[in-house]
Structures are given as structure tokens and as C-alpha cells.
Amino acid sequence: MNDRLTPRSTDSLWKWTVCGLLLLATMINYMDRIALNQTSKRVMAELEIGKEKYGLLESWFGVGFALGSIGVGLLVDRINVRWVYPFMVILWSLAGAATLRVQNFEQLLICRFLLGLFEAANWPCAIRTTQRILAREQRTMGNAILQSGTAVGSILTAPLVWFALNYFSSWRLPFAIVGAFGVIWAIAWMVIVRSADLAHRPMNEAAVVAPIPRDRERINWTNLLARYMSLIVVVVTINATWHFLRAWLPIFLQEARGYSENQMLWFSTGYYICADIGAMSAGFITTFLISWGWPIHRSRMSVYLFFGVLILLCVPAAFLNRGVLLIVLLLIVGCASLGVFPNYYTFTQELTVRHQGKITGSLGFIWWMAAYALHKTVGQWVDFAEKRYYVEALAQGLSEAEAKLQSSRLAFEPAVALIGFAPLIGFVALLLLWNLGLPKTDRQKDPDSNEIGEPAVGSPIPATG
């Protein structure tokens, strides 16, 4: 048999190498995305963009991401990810690099929309990949590795932006550099991954695992719907926290707490290092609990709850003045806000193998439509509140600088505090809905012991030649 028709899913070194590629793809994805956040003050000044328009940039990026999530989710259930993934990485790299030439708000808005449209491919492709090549008990670790790419990309973006601003006085240069990284990644992917490695489930799979039940009454549709509804709540709440902090924390620190641009950039590096630690810790802790004998679902829920509780530190952090304690609390929040993601992905992988792309894509669509409303609302609120509080502060006899600082503080503090509660709402939804519709005897077992309506997957499924 041709070696290129033989999958390598049993090769441990190869599996984790592919997970490393997923990390790098996610890293590039986030470097393209967060470069705008790290340069926001300069972009807003040069292109004469207020906070409401800045919110619109984030919102329309989200609309693009939502549409892309649905489209690519359908695509990866039909076309081998080996081909879809590099094609989409090149497209989003070109969309990001086009930012180098924008001259006004409208052109930047188009670039951000296209960037979101193509970047949406990362998660359906990556989650499909870890589901195909990793055993069930390994998936949280694999998902942690790929998710940590968001932090790694954010860590590298801060010094890249600092270098471009200080040596070239250009906020545009980072977009071109990251675009080149995307092309290099696509070449590496095509060299390392074969078509057979990520081929769709073979028709003669009965020789590998038990066949999919043909009696549709054996599928517990009530429980399937309940689990999907719980994941809708989770995807919206955990992403609302992560993306609110990604987009608005740099502005909060500079305008509401008086940190300089350079101080914000170096804080961002530390923040995303902590986020990376959070993502990897979630994978390690979950794997350890499973190896220690805990049921898989209980392990995942416990780790999610642990990080969700830590995110509540947003509440005191929102009202602290600048200083060491504020920075420490925000670093812990950064760690926790990415720590909830790896197990969210494993929850989605328990619903289906055949339709994983549709599950990931549809949940991504729902979140990014919610993101449109979130960023637009935050931008409108901050613009409105700052103007109102600025006038009141001047009437109190404060100087213009003091009035500006106070108005930003009063505008941002409620939003930063409230966002800290969001992931725990997702936990409650999981707690209430995940077992809904299951017989009492099944509730005593590990609720994820079998994927609904499909065979349990304990190891990767090889493709036929």
C-alpha cells in the first residue's frame, strides 16, 4: 500500500507534532487579530476613529467570523481538512497583510471583516483534527495545546508591535510580518500531514468500531438538544469574557488607569503568558484527574469550575487603582479566562464525530453574532458615558486631564466587573442541562462515556487505503 494512503494516527510523536502545528496556526490567527488591539490608540488617532467606530471594527470582524464559521463548518465535514486548513490560513494572512495599505476607516473595516471571515476556519479545522487523531482521554490536552496558541500569538505580538512602533514608527508593519508567517505555516502543514491522516470515516468502519445505529430512536434527541443548548450558553459566556478583555483591556489600562503605551504592551506580554499557562494547566490538570481515577466528565467540569471562579477576580480588579495588586489580579484573570476553553472543546467533541464541523461552526456562528452586539454595545456605552462623566468632572472643578481619567474610569469599571460573572453562567448551564433527558441509571455513569447516536471513540479511527 502507498505510504501516503496510510494514516499515521497511531504514531505518538507525529500526533503531538500535529498538535504543535495547530498551536502555531492559532498563534498566527491571534497575531493577525490582536495587532489591531495593541495599536488601537495610534490607529484611532491616525484614522480619526472614536470608540464607537472601534467597537464597530470588532463587531464586523465578528460578523465575518460568524459567517465563516458556518461555511467552513459545513466544508470540513465534506472535504478533507488537510486541504481546507492551509488554503484558509493563506486567505486570512492576505486579508491581514492588506491592512498595510488602508487609508481610512471604511477600508480597515473591510479588511477586518475579511480577516474574520477567513480566520473562522481555524477552530472547525483544528477541533476536527484533534478529534480525528487523539483518543478521548487525550483530547483535552490536545485542545489545550492548540488553544494556547492564542496566548503565544498574543505574547509575541506585543514585542513585535513595540519593535515596529519604536524603530519604524509604523503600526502597519506587524500585519505584513504576520501574513508572511501564515504562508510558511501552510507549507509546513502540507509537508507534515497526509490526506489519509485526516480522511473522513471509512464506509467499512464496522471492522474498527461498532457500526452507527440505524435505528434513529436509539438517539436520545432530548439529551442531544439539551447538551447543545448548554454549549450555546458556554460558548457565549466564555468568549464574552476572553474577547472583551482582549479588545478593551488595553484601552482600559491606558485611559482609565493612566498606564503608558509601552507599559500596556509589556503588561500584555505578561498577561498572555499567564493565559498560556492557564490553557496548558487546564489540559494537565484534567489529564491528571482522569489518570487518578476520576470520571472524565467530572474531571472536565471540576477544572472548568476552578478557572471560572478565578475569573471572578475581575470584580475587585475593576475598581482598584493602578498598582501591583491590580496587575496581579488581572494576570490571574488572564490565566483563568483561557483555562476554561480546552474542556469546552472536549464537550463539543462528545456530541458527534460525523458532524463535528457543523457543531463547531454553528456554535462559532452563534458566539460571533453575539460578539457583534457585545462590542458595538460596549463601544457605544463607553463613548456615551465618557462624554457625560467628562462634563460632570469639569463642572466639579477638575482639570481636563483629571476629568478625562475619571470619565474613562467610571465608564469602564461596570463593564469590567460584570464580565467576570459570565463563565459561571456557562457552568450552571452545563450543570442543569448536560444530563437532561438521560435515564436515572445513565446519570450514575460518566455522562460522556458514549457520543450520542454514534459509537464510542476510544482511539483514533484509521482510514482505508
C-alpha positions in Angstrom: 0.0 0.0 0.0 1.2 3.5 -0.8 2.6 5.1 2.4 0.8 8.3 1.6 -2.5 6.4 1.8 -1.7 5.1 5.2 -2.7 7.2 8.2 -0.2 7.8 11.0 -2.7 8.4 13.8 -1.0 5.7 15.9 2.4 7.5 15.9 2.5 9.3 19.2 5.3 11.7 18.2 3.5 12.6 14.9 0.2 13.2 16.8 1.8 15.8 19.1 3.7 17.3 16.3 0.4 18.0 14.5 -0.9 19.5 17.8 2.1 21.8 17.7 1.1 22.8 14.2 -2.4 23.6 15.5 -0.8 25.8 18.2 1.2 27.7 15.5 -1.9 28.2 13.3 -3.8 29.6 16.3 -0.8 31.7 17.2 -0.8 33.3 13.7 -4.6 33.7 13.8 -4.3 35.7 17.0 -1.3 37.7 16.0 -3.3 38.9 13.0 -6.3 39.7 15.2 -4.6 41.3 18.3 -2.2 43.5 16.4 -5.1 46.0 16.0 -5.8 45.9 19.7 -2.2 46.5 20.6 -2.0 49.5 18.2 -5.5 50.8 18.9 -4.6 54.2 20.2 -2.4 55.0 17.2 -4.9 53.6 14.7 -7.8 55.6 16.3 -5.7 58.8 16.1 -4.4 58.4 12.6 -7.7 57.3 11.0 -9.8 59.5 13.3 -11.8 56.7 14.8 -13.8 57.1 18.0 -14.6 54.3 20.4 -17.9 53.6 18.8 -16.2 53.0 15.4 -13.5 51.0 17.1 -16.4 48.8 18.5 -17.7 48.5 15.0 -14.4 47.2 13.8 -14.6 44.4 16.4 -18.3 43.9 15.6 -17.9 43.5 11.9 -14.9 41.3 12.4 -17.3 39.2 14.5 -19.9 39.1 11.7 -17.3 37.9 9.3 -16.2 35.3 11.8 -19.8 34.1 12.3 -20.4 33.7 8.5 -17.0 31.9 8.1 -17.8 29.6 11.0 -20.9 28.3 9.4 -19.4 28.0 5.9 -16.2 26.2 7.0 -18.1 24.1 9.5 -20.1 22.6 6.6 -17.0 22.4 4.4 -14.8 20.3 6.8 -17.5 17.7 7.2 -17.2 17.1 3.4 -13.7 18.0 2.4 -10.5 16.7 4.0 -9.1 19.2 6.5 -5.7 18.6 5.1 -6.7 20.8 2.1 -9.1 23.2 3.7 -6.8 24.4 6.5 -3.8 25.7 4.6 -6.0 27.3 2.0 -7.9 29.3 4.7 -4.7 30.2 6.5 -3.3 31.8 3.4 -6.5 33.7 2.8 -6.6 35.2 6.3 -2.9 36.0 6.1 -3.6 38.0 2.9 -6.5 39.8 4.5 -4.4 40.7 7.5 -1.5 41.9 5.3 -3.8 44.1 3.3 -4.1 46.3 6.4 -0.7 47.7 5.4 -2.4 49.7 2.7 -5.6 51.0 4.4 -6.2 54.8 4.3 -9.5 55.2 6.1 -12.0 53.6 8.5 -14.0 52.0 5.7 -11.0 50.2 4.2 -9.9 49.0 7.6 -13.5 47.8 8.2 -13.4 45.7 5.0 -10.0 44.2 6.0 -11.3 43.2 9.5 -14.5 41.7 8.0 -12.5 39.6 5.6 -10.0 38.6 8.3 -12.8 37.4 10.5 -14.4 35.5 7.6 -11.3 33.5 6.8 -9.9 33.2 10.4 -13.1 31.4 11.4 -11.7 28.3 9.7 -9.1 27.8 12.4 -11.4 26.2 15.0 -13.5 23.9 12.9 -10.3 22.6 11.2 -8.3 22.3 14.5 -11.1 20.7 16.6 -11.8 18.3 13.7 -8.1 17.4 13.7 -7.7 16.7 17.4 -10.9 14.6 17.3 -9.5 12.5 14.4 -6.0 11.9 15.7 -6.4 11.8 19.5 -8.0 9.3 21.9 -10.8 10.6 24.0 -8.8 10.9 27.2 -6.1 12.8 25.3 -8.3 15.4 23.7 -8.3 18.0 26.5 -4.6 18.1 26.4 -4.6 18.4 22.6 -7.2 21.1 22.7 -5.1 22.9 25.4 -2.1 22.9 23.1 -4.0 24.4 20.2 -5.8 26.9 22.4 -2.5 28.0 24.0 -1.6 29.4 20.5 -4.0 32.3 21.3 -1.7 33.2 24.2 1.5 32.5 22.4 0.4 34.7 19.5 -0.6 37.5 21.9 2.7 37.2 23.7 4.7 37.6 20.5 2.5 40.4 19.2 3.4 42.8 22.0 7.2 42.9 21.3 6.6 42.8 17.6 4.4 45.9 17.9 6.8 47.6 20.2 9.6 47.0 17.7 7.6 48.3 14.8 6.5 51.4 16.7 9.8 52.3 18.2 12.1 51.5 15.2 9.9 52.1 12.2 7.1 54.4 13.7 4.7 52.1 11.9 1.6 50.4 13.4 1.1 48.7 10.0 4.3 46.7 9.7 3.2 43.9 12.1 0.3 42.9 9.8 2.7 42.3 6.9 5.1 40.2 9.0 2.4 38.0 10.4 1.0 37.5 6.9 4.4 36.0 5.9 4.2 33.6 8.8 0.9 32.3 7.5 2.4 31.3 4.1 5.3 29.5 5.9 2.8 27.6 8.1 0.8 26.4 5.1 3.9 24.9 3.5 4.9 23.1 6.8 1.3 21.7 7.1 1.3 20.2 3.6 4.7 18.6 4.2 3.8 17.0 7.6 0.2 16.0 7.1 -1.0 13.5 4.5 -4.6 13.2 3.1 -5.0 9.8 4.7 -4.2 11.2 8.2 -7.4 13.2 8.3 -9.6 11.3 5.9 -13.2 11.0 6.8 -14.7 7.9 8.5 -14.5 5.0 6.1 -17.6 3.2 4.9 -16.3 -0.2 6.3 -15.8 1.2 9.8 -17.6 -1.8 11.3 -14.2 -3.5 11.2 -12.9 -0.8 13.5 -15.7 0.1 15.9 -19.3 -0.9 16.4 -21.4 0.5 13.5 -23.5 3.6 13.9 -27.1 2.7 15.0 -29.5 2.9 12.1 -32.5 2.9 14.4 -32.8 6.7 15.0 -35.0 6.0 18.0 -31.8 4.9 19.8 -30.6 8.5 19.7 -31.7 10.5 22.7 -32.8 13.6 21.0 -33.9 15.3 24.2 -30.5 15.0 25.7 -28.7 15.9 22.5 -30.7 19.1 22.2 -30.1 19.9 25.9 -26.4 19.4 25.6 -26.3 21.6 22.5 -28.2 24.3 24.3 -25.8 24.2 27.3 -22.9 24.6 24.9 -24.5 27.7 23.4 -24.5 29.3 26.8 -20.9 28.2 27.4 -19.6 29.4 24.1 -21.2 32.9 24.5 -20.1 33.4 28.1 -16.5 32.2 28.0 -15.8 34.0 24.7 -17.5 37.2 26.0 -15.0 37.3 28.9 -11.9 36.5 26.8 -12.7 38.8 23.9 -13.9 41.7 26.0 -10.6 41.6 27.8 -8.6 41.1 24.5 -10.3 44.1 22.8 -10.9 46.6 25.7 -8.3 45.9 28.4 -5.5 47.8 26.6 -7.8 50.9 26.4 -8.9 50.4 30.0 -5.4 50.3 31.3 -4.2 53.4 29.3 -7.3 55.6 29.6 -8.9 54.5 32.9 -5.7 53.7 34.8 -3.2 56.0 33.2 -0.6 53.5 32.0 1.6 54.4 29.1 1.6 52.6 25.7 4.8 50.8 26.5 3.7 49.8 29.9 0.5 48.4 28.4 2.5 46.4 25.8 4.7 44.8 28.4 1.8 44.1 30.7 0.1 42.4 27.7 3.1 40.1 27.3 2.8 39.0 30.9 -1.0 38.7 30.6 -0.8 36.4 27.7 2.0 34.3 29.2 -0.4 33.7 32.1 -3.2 32.9 29.7 -0.9 30.3 28.1 -0.2 28.8 31.5 -3.9 28.7 32.1 -4.7 26.8 28.9 -1.9 24.3 29.4 -2.7 23.9 33.1 -6.3 23.0 32.2 -5.1 20.2 30.0 -2.6 18.9 32.5 -5.0 19.0 35.5 -7.8 17.4 33.6 -5.5 14.6 32.3 -4.1 14.1 35.9 -7.6 13.8 37.4 -8.6 11.3 34.8 -5.4 9.2 35.4 -6.1 9.4 39.1 -9.4 7.6 38.5 -11.9 10.5 38.3 -14.7 10.1 35.7 -13.8 12.1 32.5 -16.9 14.3 32.7 -16.4 15.2 36.4 -12.8 16.0 35.8 -13.6 18.4 33.0 -16.4 20.1 34.9 -14.2 20.5 38.0 -11.4 22.1 36.1 -13.8 24.4 34.3 -15.4 25.5 37.6 -12.0 26.1 39.1 -11.0 28.6 36.4 -14.5 30.1 36.3 -14.2 31.0 39.9 -10.8 32.7 39.4 -12.3 34.9 36.7 -14.5 36.5 39.4 -11.4 38.4 40.3 -12.5 40.8 37.5 -14.9 42.3 40.1 -12.3 43.7 42.6 -9.8 44.4 39.7 -12.4 46.7 38.1 -12.4 49.1 41.0 -8.7 49.0 42.0 -6.4 52.0 41.3 -3.2 51.4 39.3 -0.6 49.4 41.2 0.8 46.0 41.9 -2.4 44.4 43.2 -4.4 45.5 40.1 -1.7 43.9 37.8 -1.6 40.7 39.9 -5.4 40.2 39.8 -5.5 40.9 36.0 -2.7 38.4 35.4 -4.7 35.7 37.3 -7.8 36.6 35.3 -5.8 36.2 32.1 -4.7 32.7 33.3 -8.2 31.7 34.1 -10.0 33.2 31.1 -8.1 30.9 28.7 -8.2 27.9 31.1 -12.0 27.4 30.6 -11.6 26.8 26.8 -9.9 23.3 26.5 -12.7 21.5 28.2 -15.3 23.4 26.3 -13.9 22.0 23.1 -13.9 18.5 24.6 -17.6 18.9 25.4 -18.3 19.8 21.8 -16.4 16.7 20.7 -18.7 14.4 22.7 -21.8 15.3 20.6 -20.8 13.8 17.3 -17.9 12.6 15.1 -19.6 12.7 11.8 -20.9 16.3 12.2 -18.1 17.9 14.3 -17.5 20.6 11.8 -21.2 21.7 11.9 -21.2 21.7 15.7 -18.1 23.8 15.9 -19.2 26.1 13.1 -22.7 26.7 14.3 -21.5 27.4 17.9 -18.9 29.8 16.5 -21.6 31.5 14.4 -23.8 32.0 17.5 -20.9 33.4 19.5 -19.7 35.8 16.9 -23.1 37.2 16.2 -23.3 37.8 20.0 -19.8 39.4 19.7 -21.2 41.9 17.2 -23.7 43.0 19.8 -21.2 42.9 22.7 -18.5 45.1 21.1 -21.0 47.5 19.5 -22.8 48.0 22.8 -19.5 48.4 24.8 -18.2 51.0 22.3 -21.5 53.0 22.4 -21.7 52.8 26.1 -18.1 54.0 26.7 -18.4 56.8 24.2 -21.6 58.0 25.8 -20.5 57.5 29.4 -17.2 59.2 28.9 -18.8 62.3 27.4 -21.3 62.5 30.2 -18.9 62.0 33.1 -16.3 64.3 31.4 -18.8 67.2 31.5 -19.7 66.4 35.2 -16.0 66.2 36.2 -15.2 69.6 34.6 -18.2 71.0 36.5 -16.7 69.7 39.7 -13.6 71.8 39.0 -11.2 69.0 37.8 -8.6 69.7 35.2 -9.1 68.4 31.7 -6.6 65.6 32.3 -8.2 64.6 35.6 -11.7 64.8 34.1 -10.6 62.6 31.2 -9.1 60.0 33.5 -12.2 60.0 35.8 -14.7 59.8 32.9 -12.8 56.7 31.5 -12.7 55.1 34.9 -16.4 55.5 35.5 -17.3 54.3 32.0 -15.2 51.1 32.1 -15.5 49.9 35.7 -19.0 48.4 35.5 -18.3 46.5 32.3 -15.0 45.0 33.6 -16.8 43.9 36.8 -19.8 42.4 35.1 -17.8 40.4 32.5 -16.2 38.4 35.4 -19.5 36.5 36.1 -20.1 35.2 32.6 -18.2 31.9 32.7 -20.0 30.7 35.8 -23.3 31.2 34.0 -22.0 28.7 31.4 -21.1 26.3 34.2 -24.6 26.5 35.6 -26.0 25.7 32.1 -23.8 22.6 31.9 -24.8 21.5 35.3 -28.5 21.8 34.6 -28.7 20.6 31.0 -26.0 18.1 30.3 -27.8 15.2 31.9 -31.3 16.4 31.0 -33.3 13.6 29.4 -31.0 10.8 30.4 -32.5 7.8 32.4 -31.5 7.8 36.1 -29.4 4.7 35.6 -27.3 6.5 32.9 -26.8 9.6 35.2 -24.8 7.5 37.6 -22.3 6.7 34.8 -19.8 9.0 33.2 -22.2 11.1 31.1 -19.7 11.3 28.3 -18.9 7.6 28.1 -20.5 7.4 24.6 -21.1 10.0 22.0 -24.8 10.5 21.4 -26.1 8.4 18.5 -22.6 7.3 17.5 -20.1 4.7 18.6 -17.8 5.5 21.5 -14.4 6.6 20.2 -11.6 5.4 22.4 -8.8 5.7 19.9 -8.3 7.4 16.5 -10.0 5.7 13.6 -7.7 4.8 10.7 -8.8 5.4 7.2 -8.8 2.8 4.5 -6.3 2.9 1.6 
